[in-house]
Amino acid sequence: MSKIFTRTFRVRWSELDASGTVAPAAYLRYLVETAYDWGDALGLGAKNDRLLGLFWLIRETEIRFLRPLRHNDVFDFTIWMVNWQRVRGTRCFELTLKDSGEVIAQGSQHIVAMDAQTGRPTSPPEEIINNFRLDEPRIFEFERFPKIAAPENPFVMQRQVEWDDLDALEHVNNAIYVTYAEEAAAQDLATRGWTPAKLAESNLMVATRRVHIQYLSPAVWGETLAISTHPLSVNDTGGTRYVGMTRADGSPVCECILDWELVDRQTGLQKDLIGFKNLSGL
């Protein structure tokens, strides 16, 4: 069995968002499905993890979107291990169209092995890690999540964790945090007069080009999260925004950075922010 694992997907209609393309959160779901199948193929599936007393915790994920996915697109999701040191490691992944090989997205993910009984980091058996270790892996550029200073007047919304947001561990699914982040960004735009309906009427769309998310502690059912967002930078066609999520007591849940561009809704081509009132302030 190859240490580089590939799974093929076809985009379903239910995976599209209001823009008619696959939402960023869905890419993380593809990542989870591929990672589980990869583990199964190499003898480290969920059943084997339980026998070993292990589970795997995602610390950071970064993904760059190079081309949108649309209904019925067939693509390969390829994943491989870049390095592993004691209790933590990095894996990279790439999505390519099945027929043409065109690159859709690329990313990296930092993971930690955890002891299922103590909940503390632990070193997996070396023979297991050797099943994944490559001599000369292809590596994508990756920077650890930066420290972001608190702004004076961020946009803040409240979100209560619902049952449908949870994974099998009864924690908020990692992909859901991206949905939360994009909702906060949309709400912020709406307060500036650019509702989703207004953007559609103007044949515009805010397209996410990169997501970098750091998971700090898992949220659970019933918790109310304060989700704050503010711009970090703006250029001629888009910008970068920060989204932070905390509990009522102020304890952090996760942090997210979104790179975005203003694009033509039909062609996907970049649009200049100049002339679009209130968007240039983001």
C-alpha positions in Angstrom: 0.0 0.0 0.0 1.4 3.4 -1.0 2.2 5.9 1.7 0.7 8.6 -0.5 -3.1 8.0 -0.5 -5.7 9.2 -3.0 -9.5 9.1 -2.8 -11.8 10.2 -5.6 -14.9 12.3 -5.0 -17.7 13.7 -7.1 -19.3 17.0 -6.1 -22.9 16.5 -5.1 -25.6 19.2 -5.5 -26.1 19.3 -1.7 -22.5 20.4 -1.2 -22.9 23.7 -3.1 -23.5 27.0 -1.3 -25.4 30.0 -2.5 -22.6 30.9 -5.0 -23.1 27.6 -6.8 -19.7 26.4 -5.8 -18.4 24.1 -3.0 -18.1 26.0 0.3 -14.7 26.1 2.1 -16.1 24.0 5.0 -16.8 21.1 2.6 -13.2 20.9 1.7 -12.4 20.1 5.3 -15.0 17.4 5.2 -13.4 15.9 2.2 -10.1 16.1 4.1 -11.6 14.2 7.1 -13.0 11.5 4.9 -9.7 11.0 3.0 -7.7 10.9 6.2 -9.9 8.2 7.7 -9.7 6.1 4.6 -5.9 6.6 4.5 -5.7 5.4 8.1 -7.9 2.4 7.4 -5.7 1.5 4.3 -2.6 1.5 6.5 -4.1 -0.3 9.5 -4.7 2.7 11.6 -8.5 3.2 11.3 -10.9 4.3 14.1 -11.2 0.7 15.4 -7.4 0.3 15.5 -7.0 3.6 17.3 -9.4 2.5 20.0 -7.3 -0.7 20.5 -4.2 1.4 20.8 -5.8 3.9 23.1 -5.2 6.8 20.7 -7.0 9.6 19.1 -5.7 12.3 16.8 -6.2 16.0 17.5 -6.1 18.6 14.8 -4.2 21.8 15.9 -4.0 23.8 12.7 -5.3 23.6 9.1 -4.4 25.8 6.2 -5.9 25.5 2.8 -5.5 27.6 -0.4 -8.3 27.6 -3.0 -7.0 27.8 -6.5 -10.1 26.9 -8.5 -13.7 26.5 -7.4 -15.4 23.1 -7.4 -18.8 22.9 -9.1 -21.6 20.3 -9.3 -20.5 17.0 -10.8 -16.8 17.9 -10.8 -14.8 14.7 -10.2 -11.6 15.2 -8.3 -8.8 13.3 -6.6 -7.9 14.2 -3.0 -4.3 13.1 -2.2 -2.8 13.2 1.2 0.7 12.3 2.6 2.8 12.7 5.8 5.5 15.4 5.7 7.1 14.8 9.1 6.5 13.3 12.6 8.4 14.2 15.7 7.4 12.4 18.9 3.8 13.4 19.5 3.1 15.7 16.6 3.3 15.8 12.9 2.4 17.6 9.6 0.5 16.2 6.6 0.0 17.9 3.3 -2.9 17.4 0.8 -3.8 18.4 -2.7 -7.0 18.3 -4.7 -6.8 17.9 -8.5 -9.5 17.5 -11.2 -9.7 13.8 -12.3 -9.6 14.4 -16.0 -7.2 17.3 -16.5 -5.0 17.2 -13.3 -5.7 20.9 -12.7 -4.9 21.8 -9.1 -8.0 22.8 -7.2 -6.6 23.4 -3.7 -3.5 22.6 -1.6 -3.0 22.7 2.1 -1.3 21.5 5.3 -2.5 20.2 8.7 -0.7 19.9 12.0 -1.9 16.9 14.1 -1.1 15.6 17.6 -1.5 12.0 18.9 -3.4 11.9 22.2 -3.8 9.3 24.9 -7.5 8.3 25.0 -7.4 7.8 28.8 -5.4 10.7 30.0 -6.3 13.2 27.2 -2.6 14.2 27.0 -0.2 14.0 24.0 1.5 10.7 23.5 4.0 9.1 21.1 2.4 6.5 18.8 4.3 3.2 18.2 7.2 3.8 15.8 6.1 1.0 13.5 2.8 2.8 13.0 4.4 6.1 12.1 6.8 4.3 9.7 3.8 3.2 7.7 3.2 6.9 6.8 6.8 8.3 6.8 8.2 9.3 3.4 11.9 9.9 2.6 11.5 13.0 0.5 7.9 14.3 0.8 6.6 17.2 -1.2 6.0 20.1 1.2 3.8 23.1 0.8 4.8 26.4 2.4 3.2 26.7 5.9 3.5 29.3 8.6 2.3 28.7 12.2 -0.8 30.8 13.2 0.3 34.4 14.0 -0.5 36.3 17.2 -3.2 38.8 16.4 -3.6 41.9 18.6 -7.1 42.6 19.8 -8.9 45.4 17.8 -10.8 48.3 19.3 -14.1 47.8 17.6 -14.6 44.3 16.1 -17.9 43.1 14.8 -19.3 40.5 17.3 -22.1 38.0 16.9 -23.3 35.2 19.1 -23.7 31.6 18.1 -25.1 28.7 20.2 -23.7 25.3 19.4 -26.4 23.0 18.1 -26.6 19.2 18.0 -26.1 19.2 14.2 -22.7 20.9 14.7 -21.2 18.0 16.6 -18.9 15.2 15.5 -18.7 11.6 16.9 -16.8 12.9 19.9 -19.6 15.3 20.6 -17.3 18.3 19.9 -18.0 20.9 17.3 -16.9 19.4 13.9 -13.7 21.1 12.8 -15.3 22.1 9.5 -18.2 23.8 11.3 -15.8 26.5 12.7 -15.1 27.6 9.1 -18.9 27.9 8.6 -19.1 30.0 11.7 -16.2 32.2 10.5 -17.8 32.8 7.1 -21.1 33.6 8.7 -19.4 36.3 10.9 -17.8 37.7 7.8 -21.2 37.8 5.9 -22.9 39.4 8.9 -20.2 42.1 9.1 -20.6 42.8 5.4 -24.4 43.1 5.9 -24.0 45.8 8.6 -22.1 47.8 6.0 -25.0 47.5 3.6 -23.7 44.6 1.5 -26.1 41.8 2.3 -25.9 38.6 0.3 -28.9 39.8 -1.8 -27.2 43.1 -2.5 -24.1 41.4 -3.7 -26.1 39.1 -5.9 -28.0 42.0 -7.4 -24.6 43.7 -8.2 -23.3 40.4 -9.8 -20.7 40.3 -7.1 -19.4 37.6 -4.7 -16.9 37.5 -1.9 -14.7 34.4 -2.6 -12.6 32.9 0.1 -9.0 32.2 -1.2 -7.3 30.9 1.9 -8.4 29.6 5.3 -6.0 29.2 8.2 -7.6 27.9 11.4 -6.1 27.1 14.8 -8.1 24.9 17.1 -7.6 25.8 20.8 -10.3 23.9 22.7 -13.4 22.1 21.5 -16.8 23.6 21.9 -19.7 21.4 22.9 -23.5 21.4 22.6 -25.3 24.3 24.2 -22.4 26.6 24.6 -22.8 30.1 23.4 -19.8 31.4 21.5 -18.9 35.0 20.9 -17.5 35.3 17.3 -15.6 38.5 16.6 -14.1 39.6 13.3 -12.1 42.5 11.9 -10.0 43.3 8.9 -6.2 42.7 9.0 -5.4 44.1 5.6 -7.0 45.3 2.3 -5.7 45.4 -1.2 -7.1 46.5 -4.6 -9.3 43.4 -5.0 -9.7 41.9 -1.6 -8.1 41.4 1.8 -7.5 39.4 4.9 -9.7 39.2 8.0 -9.4 37.6 11.4 -12.1 35.7 13.2 -11.9 34.7 16.9 -14.2 32.5 18.8 -14.5 32.5 22.6 -16.9 31.1 25.3 -18.9 33.3 27.7 -16.1 33.2 30.2 -13.6 34.5 27.6 -11.7 31.2 27.1 -10.6 30.8 23.5 -12.1 28.1 21.2 -10.4 28.8 17.9 -8.9 31.4 15.6 -9.3 31.8 11.9 -7.8 33.9 9.1 -9.7 34.3 5.9 -8.1 35.7 2.7 -10.8 36.9 0.3 -11.4 38.5 -3.0 -14.3 40.4 -4.6 -15.1 38.6 -7.9 -17.7 38.7 -10.7 -20.4 36.3 -9.8 -20.7 34.9 -13.3 -17.1 34.8 -14.5 -15.2 34.5 -11.2 -12.8 37.3 -12.3 -11.4 39.7 -9.8 -13.2 43.1 -9.3 -11.6 46.3 -8.1 -12.8 47.4 -4.7 -12.7 51.1 -5.7 -16.2 52.3 -6.2 -17.9 49.8 -4.0 -18.9 51.8 -1.0 -18.1 50.3 2.4 -16.4 47.2 0.9 -13.0 49.0 0.7 -13.1 49.5 4.5 -12.9 45.7 5.0 
